[in-house]
Amino acid sequence: MKSYNVCLKDTVKKFTKKLFYSLFDCDQEVANSEYLERTFIKILTKLDIDNAEAIWETFKSELPNIRKQLDDDAIAFENSDPASQSLEEIYLAYPGFHAISIYRLSHALHKLGVTILPRMMSEYVHGVTGIEIHPAATIGESFFIDHGTGIVIGETSIIGNNVKIYQGVTLGGIQVSKDLASKKRHPTIQDNVCIYANATILGGEIVIGENSIIGANVWITHSVPKNSLVTYQTEIKIRPKKNGI
């Protein structure tokens, strides 16, 4: 019977937390430097990935740029959410920002050809925040997630710049079939799009045009032109009670 390194889940959880802390806290960066390198190499060795030391050096050199991207994301949060009181609050208390941070770190590793580890990192933060972002998805600058619980962003999704997404949004595939693994299965969201709560957008050929607003609870399987407003309307009736009913 084949043995699997399932205990790596705990190792990756701790590694991901310390990597996140080190990205934003200079004291943590110094304190965790040796641990992060040693643990990264250990994880990749367990996963039978060669050149772990070289991959770590390349990844480490990209961290300042990832931090710059995340600072821009944090500013988008502050500018978009009237409930935010300060940038510090974004970094410390916003699950959407936490999810985006781990996404940007795991995406950088995915682009370096690292397998499994980016998925484990994304699943760790999924469990913490309720937000699932596949590390292979492509997400542009100044990305804003409000509330966040229940969001799913699939592997081949492409998201442009200045996009806003609310809780419960799904960017998914219209079919589930293994022979589609190498194809684009998830939608493209262009710049300056806002997608409100519980909207579902399905299909690899679907494009939501720039500057569009997708209203809550809509189900979309066709492309939407730029500058569109898409809404779902249902009739709600309100009547007085009779005899206490």
Backbone as numpy.savetxt, mean C-alpha at the origin, in Angstrom:
# Nx Ny Nz CAx CAy CAz Cx Cy Cz
8.84 -35.26 4.40 7.99 -34.06 4.40 8.88 -32.81 4.40
8.60 -31.89 3.47 9.41 -30.68 3.35 9.18 -29.76 4.54
10.26 -29.15 4.99 10.19 -28.20 6.10 10.24 -26.77 5.57
9.41 -25.91 6.15 9.38 -24.50 5.75 9.79 -23.62 6.93
10.45 -22.51 6.62 10.98 -21.61 7.64 9.90 -20.67 8.17
8.83 -21.25 8.72 7.71 -20.41 9.14 8.08 -19.49 10.31
9.13 -19.85 11.06 9.56 -18.98 12.15 10.11 -17.65 11.64
10.37 -17.56 10.32 10.81 -16.29 9.74 9.74 -15.21 9.87
8.50 -15.60 10.07 7.44 -14.61 10.26 7.78 -13.67 11.41
8.23 -14.24 12.53 8.60 -13.42 13.69 9.82 -12.57 13.39
10.79 -13.15 12.69 12.01 -12.41 12.35 11.69 -11.23 11.44
10.83 -11.47 10.43 10.48 -10.41 9.48 9.66 -9.33 10.17
8.78 -9.71 11.07 8.00 -8.72 11.83 8.93 -7.77 12.57
9.88 -8.31 13.31 10.82 -7.47 14.07 11.69 -6.65 13.13
12.17 -7.26 12.06 13.01 -6.55 11.09 12.25 -5.37 10.48
11.00 -5.60 10.09 10.20 -4.57 9.44 9.94 -3.40 10.38
9.62 -3.71 11.64 9.39 -2.66 12.63 10.64 -1.81 12.82
11.79 -2.44 12.97 13.02 -1.70 13.21 13.45 -0.91 11.97
13.18 -1.45 10.78 13.48 -0.73 9.55 12.62 0.53 9.46
11.34 0.40 9.78 10.42 1.54 9.80 10.88 2.60 10.79
11.22 2.18 12.01 11.70 3.12 13.02 12.97 3.83 12.56
13.88 3.08 11.97 15.17 3.64 11.57 15.03 4.65 10.44
13.99 4.49 9.64 13.79 5.39 8.50 13.45 6.80 8.96
12.81 6.92 10.13 12.32 8.22 10.58 12.96 8.73 11.87
13.77 7.92 12.52 14.36 8.29 13.81 15.86 8.08 13.73
16.63 9.18 13.80 18.08 9.11 13.65 18.72 8.23 14.72
18.23 8.31 15.95 18.77 7.48 17.03 18.54 6.00 16.74
17.36 5.68 16.24 17.06 4.29 15.90 17.91 3.81 14.71
18.17 4.71 13.78 19.01 4.36 12.63 20.38 3.90 13.09
20.98 4.63 14.03 22.30 4.28 14.54 22.22 2.99 15.35
21.22 2.90 16.24 21.12 1.75 17.13 20.83 0.45 16.40
20.10 0.53 15.28 19.66 -0.68 14.59 20.48 -1.04 13.36
21.48 -0.25 13.05 22.23 -0.43 11.81 22.78 -1.84 11.65
23.51 -2.31 12.63 24.11 -3.64 12.53 23.04 -4.74 12.54
22.03 -4.56 13.38 20.96 -5.56 13.44 20.28 -5.70 12.08
19.95 -4.58 11.44 19.22 -4.63 10.17 20.03 -5.35 9.10
21.30 -5.02 8.99 22.13 -5.69 7.98 22.26 -7.18 8.27
22.56 -7.52 9.50 22.74 -8.92 9.89 21.47 -9.73 9.67
20.34 -9.15 10.05 19.07 -9.87 9.94 18.63 -9.98 8.49
18.85 -8.93 7.71 18.51 -8.98 6.28 19.26 -10.11 5.60
20.53 -10.21 5.86 21.36 -11.26 5.25 20.89 -12.64 5.73
20.54 -12.74 6.99 20.03 -14.01 7.53 18.73 -14.43 6.84
17.81 -13.48 6.68 16.53 -13.79 6.04 16.74 -14.25 4.61
17.54 -13.50 3.84 17.75 -13.87 2.44 18.46 -15.21 2.32
19.37 -15.49 3.23 20.05 -16.78 3.21 19.05 -17.91 3.45
18.15 -17.71 4.42 17.12 -18.71 4.70 16.20 -18.92 3.49
16.03 -17.86 2.69 15.17 -17.93 1.52 15.92 -18.34 0.25
17.18 -18.74 0.44 18.02 -19.23 -0.68 18.22 -18.17 -1.76
18.40 -16.93 -1.33 18.68 -15.83 -2.26 20.16 -15.48 -2.17
20.82 -15.47 -3.32 22.26 -15.20 -3.37 22.53 -13.69 -3.30
23.79 -13.35 -3.07 24.28 -11.96 -3.07 23.54 -11.07 -2.07
23.24 -11.62 -0.91 22.48 -10.87 0.09 23.20 -9.60 0.51
24.52 -9.67 0.67 25.28 -8.48 1.10 25.18 -7.36 0.07
25.33 -7.71 -1.22 25.26 -6.70 -2.28 23.86 -6.11 -2.38
22.84 -6.96 -2.24 21.46 -6.48 -2.29 21.21 -5.50 -1.13
21.70 -5.83 0.06 21.52 -4.95 1.21 22.15 -3.58 0.95
23.36 -3.56 0.41 24.03 -2.29 0.14 23.26 -1.44 -0.86
22.73 -2.08 -1.89 21.93 -1.35 -2.88 20.64 -0.83 -2.24
19.98 -1.69 -1.48 18.74 -1.29 -0.81 19.00 -0.14 0.16
20.06 -0.25 0.95 20.39 0.79 1.92 20.65 2.13 1.23
21.25 2.09 0.05 21.53 3.34 -0.67 20.26 4.01 -1.17
19.17 3.25 -1.27 17.89 3.79 -1.75 17.03 4.36 -0.62
17.41 4.10 0.63 16.58 4.53 1.74 16.37 6.04 1.82
17.39 6.88 1.56 17.14 8.33 1.59 16.07 8.77 0.59
16.06 8.15 -0.60 15.04 8.51 -1.58 13.67 8.03 -1.15
13.61 6.84 -0.53 12.33 6.35 0.00 11.82 7.29 1.08
12.71 7.75 1.93 12.31 8.71 2.98 11.76 9.98 2.34
12.37 10.46 1.27 11.88 11.67 0.59 10.48 11.42 0.03
10.25 10.27 -0.58 8.92 9.94 -1.09 7.89 9.94 0.03
8.26 9.36 1.16 7.33 9.26 2.28 7.07 10.61 2.93
8.06 11.48 2.95 7.82 12.84 3.45 6.79 13.55 2.58
6.86 13.33 1.26 5.87 13.91 0.36 4.48 13.30 0.61
4.45 11.99 0.87 3.18 11.34 1.21 2.59 11.95 2.48
3.45 12.16 3.49 2.98 12.71 4.77 2.38 14.11 4.57
3.01 14.92 3.72 2.48 16.25 3.43 1.12 16.15 2.75
0.97 15.15 1.86 -0.33 14.93 1.21 -1.40 14.59 2.24
-1.03 13.79 3.25 -1.97 13.47 4.33 -2.38 14.75 5.07
-1.39 15.54 5.45 -1.69 16.75 6.22 -2.56 17.71 5.42
-2.29 17.82 4.13 -3.05 18.75 3.29 -4.46 18.25 2.97
-4.65 16.93 3.04 -5.92 16.35 2.61 -6.89 16.07 3.74
-6.37 15.84 4.95 -7.23 15.41 6.05 -7.45 16.56 7.04
-8.68 17.09 7.11 -8.93 18.20 8.04 -8.79 17.79 9.51
-8.77 16.48 9.78 -8.63 16.03 11.17 -7.19 16.02 11.65
-6.23 16.13 10.73 -4.82 16.08 11.13 -4.42 17.39 11.79
-3.66 17.27 12.87 -3.23 18.44 13.63 -1.79 18.84 13.33
-0.99 17.90 12.84 0.42 18.18 12.59 1.02 17.06 11.77
2.18 17.31 11.18 2.91 16.26 10.48 3.31 15.15 11.45
3.68 15.52 12.66 4.09 14.52 13.64 2.98 13.50 13.87
1.74 13.97 13.89 0.62 13.06 14.07 0.53 12.06 12.93
0.83 12.50 11.70 0.79 11.61 10.55 1.78 10.47 10.73
3.02 10.83 11.07 4.06 9.82 11.21 3.77 8.85 12.36
3.17 9.34 13.43 3.03 8.54 14.64 1.71 7.78 14.73
0.66 8.26 14.08 -0.67 7.74 14.41 -1.56 7.37 13.23
-1.07 7.49 12.00 -1.94 7.24 10.85 -1.66 5.87 10.23
-2.60 4.93 10.29 -2.37 3.60 9.72 -2.12 3.64 8.21
-2.78 4.57 7.52 -2.56 4.68 6.08 -1.12 5.01 5.76
-0.54 5.92 6.53 0.85 6.29 6.30 1.78 5.12 6.63
1.45 4.38 7.70 2.25 3.20 8.06 2.24 2.19 6.91
1.07 1.94 6.35 0.95 0.98 5.25 1.73 1.43 4.02
1.64 2.72 3.70 2.37 3.23 2.54 3.87 3.13 2.77
4.32 3.38 4.01 5.75 3.31 4.32 6.29 1.90 4.06
5.59 0.89 4.57 6.06 -0.48 4.36 5.93 -0.87 2.90
4.88 -0.36 2.22 4.78 -0.61 0.78 6.01 -0.08 0.05
6.41 1.16 0.31 7.53 1.74 -0.44 8.83 0.99 -0.16
9.02 0.53 1.07 10.20 -0.27 1.40 10.14 -1.63 0.70
9.01 -2.29 0.77 8.90 -3.63 0.16 8.94 -3.54 -1.36
8.40 -2.46 -1.93 8.44 -2.28 -3.38 9.88 -2.13 -3.87
10.69 -1.40 -3.11 12.10 -1.26 -3.49 12.81 -2.61 -3.50
12.51 -3.45 -2.52 13.10 -4.80 -2.50 12.58 -5.65 -3.65
11.29 -5.52 -3.95 10.72 -6.26 -5.07 11.44 -5.90 -6.37
11.72 -4.63 -6.57 12.40 -4.21 -7.79 13.83 -4.73 -7.86
14.42 -5.05 -6.70 15.76 -5.62 -6.67 15.75 -7.13 -6.87
14.58 -7.69 -7.11 14.47 -9.11 -7.38 14.38 -9.97 -6.15
14.14 -9.36 -5.00 13.99 -10.13 -3.76 12.58 -10.72 -3.72
12.49 -12.02 -3.49 11.19 -12.68 -3.44 10.81 -13.02 -2.00
9.56 -13.18 -1.77 8.94 -13.60 -0.51 9.07 -12.55 0.59
10.28 -12.05 0.88 10.44 -11.06 1.95 9.52 -9.86 1.77
9.44 -9.23 0.57 8.51 -8.10 0.42 7.06 -8.48 0.72
6.65 -9.70 0.34 5.29 -10.13 0.64 5.09 -10.30 2.13
6.10 -10.83 2.81 6.00 -11.00 4.26 5.91 -9.66 4.97
6.66 -8.67 4.47 6.59 -7.33 5.04 5.20 -6.73 4.84
4.66 -6.89 3.64 3.35 -6.31 3.36 2.25 -7.02 4.15
2.40 -8.33 4.39 1.41 -9.04 5.18 1.49 -8.66 6.65
2.69 -8.37 7.13 2.82 -7.88 8.51 2.02 -6.58 8.69
2.24 -5.61 7.81 1.55 -4.33 7.98 0.06 -4.46 7.65
-0.29 -5.41 6.79 -1.71 -5.70 6.53 -2.41 -6.12 7.82
-1.75 -6.98 8.60 -2.32 -7.40 9.87 -2.45 -6.28 10.87
-1.55 -5.30 10.80 -1.55 -4.18 11.75 -2.59 -3.13 11.36
-2.73 -2.86 10.06 -3.54 -1.73 9.59 -4.84 -2.12 8.90
-4.95 -3.38 8.45 -6.11 -3.76 7.66 -6.02 -3.31 6.21
-4.84 -2.85 5.79 -4.62 -2.34 4.43 -3.68 -3.30 3.70
-4.11 -3.80 2.55 -3.29 -4.75 1.79 -2.81 -4.10 0.49
-1.51 -3.89 0.39 -0.92 -3.34 -0.83 0.15 -4.32 -1.30
-0.04 -4.88 -2.46 0.96 -5.82 -2.99 2.25 -5.06 -3.30
3.40 -5.58 -2.91 4.66 -4.85 -3.12 5.01 -4.63 -4.59
4.40 -5.38 -5.50 4.68 -5.18 -6.92 3.85 -4.06 -7.54
2.82 -3.59 -6.85 2.01 -2.49 -7.38 2.89 -1.25 -7.59
2.49 -0.41 -8.54 3.23 0.81 -8.84 2.41 2.01 -8.35
2.97 2.78 -7.44 2.26 3.91 -6.84 3.11 5.17 -6.95
2.52 6.24 -7.46 3.25 7.49 -7.69 3.42 8.32 -6.44
3.70 9.60 -6.65 4.03 10.51 -5.55 2.78 11.01 -4.83
2.98 11.41 -3.58 1.94 12.07 -2.77 0.65 11.27 -2.73
0.77 10.05 -2.26 -0.36 9.12 -2.16 -1.02 9.28 -0.80
-2.34 9.36 -0.78 -3.08 9.58 0.47 -4.12 8.48 0.67
-4.04 7.81 1.81 -5.05 6.84 2.22 -5.72 7.37 3.47
-7.04 7.54 3.43 -7.76 7.99 4.62 -8.48 6.81 5.27
-8.35 6.70 6.59 -8.92 5.59 7.37 -8.25 4.26 6.98
-8.56 3.77 5.81 -7.75 2.70 5.24 -8.26 1.29 5.40
-8.93 0.96 6.47 -9.32 -0.42 6.74 -10.04 -1.03 5.55
-9.60 -2.22 5.13 -10.27 -2.94 4.06 -9.79 -2.61 2.66
-8.82 -1.73 2.51 -8.30 -1.41 1.18 -7.48 -2.58 0.66
-7.68 -2.90 -0.63 -6.89 -3.93 -1.31 -6.38 -3.34 -2.63
-5.06 -3.36 -2.80 -4.43 -2.86 -4.03 -3.64 -4.02 -4.62
-4.10 -4.53 -5.76 -3.54 -5.74 -6.35 -2.18 -5.56 -7.00
-1.59 -6.68 -7.33 -0.20 -6.77 -7.78 0.13 -5.89 -8.98
-0.73 -5.86 -9.99 -0.41 -5.13 -11.22 -1.11 -3.77 -11.29
-1.62 -3.30 -10.17 -2.22 -1.97 -10.14 -1.18 -0.90 -10.44
-1.60 0.13 -11.14 -0.75 1.31 -11.39 -1.52 2.53 -10.90
-0.91 3.26 -9.98 -1.54 4.45 -9.39 -0.64 5.65 -9.66
-1.22 6.73 -10.18 -0.45 7.91 -10.52 -0.15 8.79 -9.32
0.12 10.06 -9.59 0.48 11.02 -8.55 -0.77 11.69 -7.96
-0.66 12.06 -6.69 -1.72 12.84 -6.01 -3.07 12.13 -6.01
-3.04 10.84 -5.78 -4.27 10.03 -5.72 -4.71 9.88 -4.26
-6.02 9.93 -4.05 -6.60 9.76 -2.72 -7.52 8.54 -2.73
-7.38 7.68 -1.72 -8.20 6.48 -1.61 -8.73 6.36 -0.19
-10.02 6.02 -0.08 -10.66 5.89 1.23 -10.91 4.42 1.57
-11.38 4.17 2.78 -11.49 2.81 3.30 -12.36 1.93 2.42
-11.99 0.65 2.40 -12.80 -0.34 1.70 -12.64 -0.40 0.20
-11.76 0.41 -0.38 -11.57 0.42 -1.83 -10.82 -0.84 -2.27
-11.26 -1.43 -3.36 -10.58 -2.58 -3.96 -10.15 -2.25 -5.38
-8.86 -2.41 -5.64 -8.34 -2.37 -7.01 -7.94 -3.80 -7.34
-8.85 -4.51 -7.98 -8.68 -5.95 -8.12 -8.75 -6.45 -9.55
-8.67 -7.78 -9.68 -8.79 -8.44 -10.97 -10.21 -8.90 -11.20
-10.62 -8.90 -12.44 -11.99 -9.28 -12.75 -12.14 -10.79 -12.84
-11.02 -11.49 -13.02 -11.02 -12.94 -13.05 -9.90 -13.46 -12.16
-10.11 -14.63 -11.60 -9.09 -15.30 -10.81 -8.71 -16.58 -11.54
-7.57 -16.55 -12.23 -7.13 -17.70 -13.00 -5.61 -17.71 -13.04
-4.99 -18.85 -12.76 -3.54 -18.93 -12.68 -2.87 -18.60 -14.00
-3.53 -18.86 -15.13 -2.89 -18.58 -16.42 -2.84 -17.08 -16.74
-3.42 -16.25 -15.84 -3.34 -14.80 -16.01 -2.20 -14.19 -15.19
-1.38 -15.04 -14.58 -0.36 -14.56 -13.64 0.61 -13.56 -14.26
0.92 -13.71 -15.53 1.89 -12.82 -16.18 1.24 -11.63 -16.86
-0.07 -11.50 -16.75 -0.79 -10.42 -17.42 -1.16 -9.31 -16.43
-1.43 -8.11 -16.97 -1.91 -7.02 -16.11 -3.37 -7.30 -15.77
-3.64 -7.50 -14.48 -4.97 -7.92 -14.05 -5.71 -6.84 -13.26
-5.01 -5.79 -12.89 -5.58 -4.78 -11.99 -5.57 -3.42 -12.67
-6.42 -2.50 -12.22 -6.64 -1.24 -12.95 -5.50 -0.24 -12.86
-5.58 0.75 -13.72 -4.68 1.90 -13.72 -5.47 3.13 -13.26
-4.93 3.81 -12.27 -5.56 5.02 -11.73 -4.64 6.19 -12.06
-5.12 7.12 -12.86 -4.27 8.22 -13.30 -4.19 9.33 -12.24
-3.43 10.38 -12.55 -3.13 11.43 -11.59 -4.39 12.13 -11.08
-4.32 12.56 -9.81 -5.33 13.44 -9.20 -6.73 12.81 -9.12
-6.78 11.50 -8.99 -8.06 10.80 -8.85 -8.37 10.63 -7.37
-9.64 10.75 -7.03 -10.11 10.49 -5.66 -11.13 9.35 -5.71
-10.89 8.30 -4.89 -11.77 7.15 -4.87 -12.35 7.02 -3.46
-13.67 7.17 -3.35 -14.31 7.17 -2.04 -14.64 5.75 -1.55
-15.12 5.67 -0.32 -15.21 4.43 0.44 -15.98 3.33 -0.29
-15.39 2.12 -0.22 -16.01 0.88 -0.67 -16.24 0.80 -2.18
-15.57 1.65 -2.94 -15.62 1.52 -4.40 -14.79 0.30 -4.81
-15.26 -0.40 -5.83 -14.57 -1.58 -6.36 -14.28 -1.35 -7.84
-13.01 -1.44 -8.21 -12.60 -1.22 -9.60 -11.82 -2.45 -10.04
-12.31 -3.13 -11.08 -11.78 -4.44 -11.44 -11.36 -4.49 -12.90
-10.18 -5.07 -13.14 -9.76 -5.38 -14.50 -8.48 -4.71 -14.92
-7.63 -5.44 -15.62 -6.33 -4.93 -16.02 -6.37 -3.89 -17.12
-7.45 -3.87 -17.90 -7.56 -2.89 -18.98 -8.29 -1.63 -18.54
-8.74 -1.60 -17.31 -9.53 -0.47 -16.81 -8.60 0.70 -16.47
-8.95 1.87 -16.98 -8.21 3.11 -16.69 -9.19 4.13 -16.13
-8.87 4.66 -14.97 -9.65 5.76 -14.40 -8.91 7.04 -14.76
-9.52 7.85 -15.61 -8.86 9.02 -16.16 -8.54 10.08 -15.11
-7.55 10.86 -15.38 -7.05 11.87 -14.45 -8.14 12.85 -14.03
-8.01 13.34 -12.81 -8.91 14.36 -12.24 -10.34 13.86 -12.03
-10.53 12.55 -12.00 -11.87 12.00 -11.82 -12.16 11.75 -10.34
-13.44 11.71 -10.00 -13.90 11.36 -8.66 -14.78 10.13 -8.78
-14.41 9.09 -8.02 -15.20 7.86 -7.99 -15.93 7.82 -6.66
-17.24 7.87 -6.72 -18.04 7.95 -5.50 -18.06 6.65 -4.72
-18.61 6.71 -3.52 -18.67 5.55 -2.63 -19.56 4.45 -3.21
-19.15 3.20 -2.96 -19.95 2.00 -3.23 -20.15 1.68 -4.71
-19.45 2.34 -5.61 -19.62 2.01 -7.02 -18.84 0.75 -7.37
-19.28 0.09 -8.44 -18.63 -1.12 -8.97 -18.28 -0.81 -10.41
-16.99 -0.79 -10.74 -16.54 -0.33 -12.05 -15.78 -1.45 -12.77
-16.24 -1.79 -13.98 -15.54 -2.75 -14.83 -15.33 -2.18 -16.24
-15.51 -0.87 -16.38 -15.24 -0.18 -17.64 -14.39 1.06 -17.34
-13.58 1.46 -18.30 -12.74 2.64 -18.11 -13.59 3.89 -17.95
-13.02 4.87 -17.28 -13.71 6.12 -16.99 -12.89 7.26 -17.59
-13.50 8.12 -18.41 -12.75 9.22 -19.01 -12.24 10.20 -17.96
-11.24 10.96 -18.32 -10.72 11.97 -17.39 -11.79 13.01 -17.06
-11.64 13.63 -15.91 -12.54 14.69 -15.44 -13.98 14.19 -15.24
-14.13 12.90 -14.85 -15.47 12.33 -14.66 -15.85 12.30 -13.18
-17.15 12.29 -12.94 -17.71 12.05 -11.62 -18.59 10.82 -11.73
-18.23 9.77 -10.99 -18.98 8.51 -11.03 -19.65 8.30 -9.68
-20.96 8.13 -9.67 -21.68 7.96 -8.40 -22.64 6.79 -8.50
-22.97 6.24 -7.35 -23.98 5.20 -7.24 -25.16 5.79 -6.49
-26.34 5.68 -7.06 -27.52 6.26 -6.44 -28.51 5.17 -6.07
-29.03 5.26 -4.90 -30.08 4.35 -4.46 -31.14 5.16 -3.72
-32.35 4.69 -3.74 -33.43 5.43 -3.11 -33.52 5.06 -1.63
-33.51 6.04 -0.78 -33.67 5.84 0.65 -35.00 6.47 1.07
-35.83 5.68 1.72 -37.14 6.18 2.17 -37.14 6.33 3.68
-37.66 7.44 4.14 -37.80 7.69 5.57 -39.27 7.95 5.86
-39.82 7.19 6.78 -41.23 7.32 7.10 -41.41 7.34 8.61
-42.46 7.95 9.11 -42.71 7.95 10.56 -43.13 6.58 11.05
-42.81 6.29 12.30 -43.25 5.06 12.91 -44.76 5.08 13.12
-45.34 3.91 13.06 -46.77 3.76 13.35 -46.95 2.67 14.38
-47.62 3.01 15.45 -47.86 2.04 16.53 -46.57 1.45 17.06
-45.57 2.29 17.13 -44.29 1.85 17.70 -43.45 1.00 16.78
-43.87 0.84 15.51 -43.12 -0.01 14.57 -42.43 0.88 13.52
